[in-house]
Amino acid sequence: MLNNKTVVVVVPAYNEESQIGIVIQTMPDFVDRIIIINDMSSDKTEGIVKDFIISAHNYTQLELKEKVIKKTFHNDAEISLQEFNKKELDFFPRSEIVNQNPDKDRIILINNLVNAGVGASIARGYKWCKDNRIDCVAIMAGDAQMDPDELESICLPVVNEGIDYVKGNRLIHGSAGYHIPKTRFIGNSVLSILTKMASGYWRISDTQTGFTAISLNALNSIKLYDIYRRYGMPNDMLVKLNMAYCTIREIPIKPVYRIGEKSKMKVMKVIPRISFLLFRSFFKRLWIKYFLKDFHPLFILYNLSFILGIVWIHYLIKVFRLIINGQNASFETLLAFTFLGVTSIQFLIFGMWMDIQDNERLYK
């Protein structure tokens, strides 16, 4: 425990036989549970974790007990929510808990029965923590790329201050420019810019880091089974948290590479896929947060900007063709071209400004 709050680390693992032991051995003592989600590994990952389950690393003093809600005159909603939570696991990819005594073991091994992806694996770990009412849940990758000495600084804002979501940021570390592989640095920076606009958390960066901590309140605020199942999970998570009005903070962390890990992410394939995810997520956030939940003028400004921008493209093509053919555009065409273009950009800027101002309250 950390300051009398329960702390669990979820470790998604896929073919991490060379690194998973390091993750378990270096886990800080204040971590009450280590949830290993084995995503159909074809190597010895499962066997190595099982060996640790029968070792001294599996000892914990914290025994988890199920909370029983007694029916009263006023708590039908709580009873209904408890019943839904029990059925919620049906929406996740099929999995099984390997441990015979999961309530008493420190290391919990959950095997996905299908290869579900890193996002789905993390979501399954979140589900276990939500069901067991864990106060603070951190994520550490199975490839040992996250320094366990930094875990406490990631968890403390959740534990002590009630921040909903804390994420590490490698891009602001002094070594980022030369230690992070160039392709990853550029790809991360591009996706960070897109994620700012899509999520509404305009002050964040390094959106691809998985070194995070989340509160029980945040876990209860989003649909865990709906989290994006692949490498776009951190980006999708930020959008969902923003729509739930969750507070956020970034903590500087060091980039860790070249320690024997083998990256399974293909950057050139992932960037287009995540970019499309963020495009859809932006409009989803716009409609749900600023129209359905609580109407805001920025909803009008953004949509007017996009509508005028689409109409402007027609005149842009028309003017471009006239220039190529050496012809002069009419006054009406030039007026429409200028008015639509300038007004669309102005509405977009005003919408972004209002979006930034509205989300300032979520930074703590």
Secondary structure, 3 states (H helix, E strand, C coil): CECCECEEEEEEECCCCCCHHHHHHCCCCCCCEEEEEECCCCCCHHHHHHHHHCCHHHCCCCCCCCCCCCCCCCCHHHHHHHHHHHHHHHHCCCEEECCCCCCCCCEEEEEECCCCCHHHHHHHHHHHHHHCCCCEEEECCCCCCCCHHHHHHHHHHHHHHCCCEEEEECCCCCCHHHHCCHHHHHHHHHHHHHHHHHHCCCCCCCCCCCCEEEEHHHHCCCCHHHCCCCCCHHHHHHHHHHHCCCCEEEEECCCCCCCCCCCCCCHHHHHHHHHHHHHHHHHHHHHHHHHHHCCCHHHHHHHHHHHHHHHHHHHHHHHHHHHHCCCCCCHHHHHHHHHHHHHHHHHHHHHHHHHHHHHHHHEC
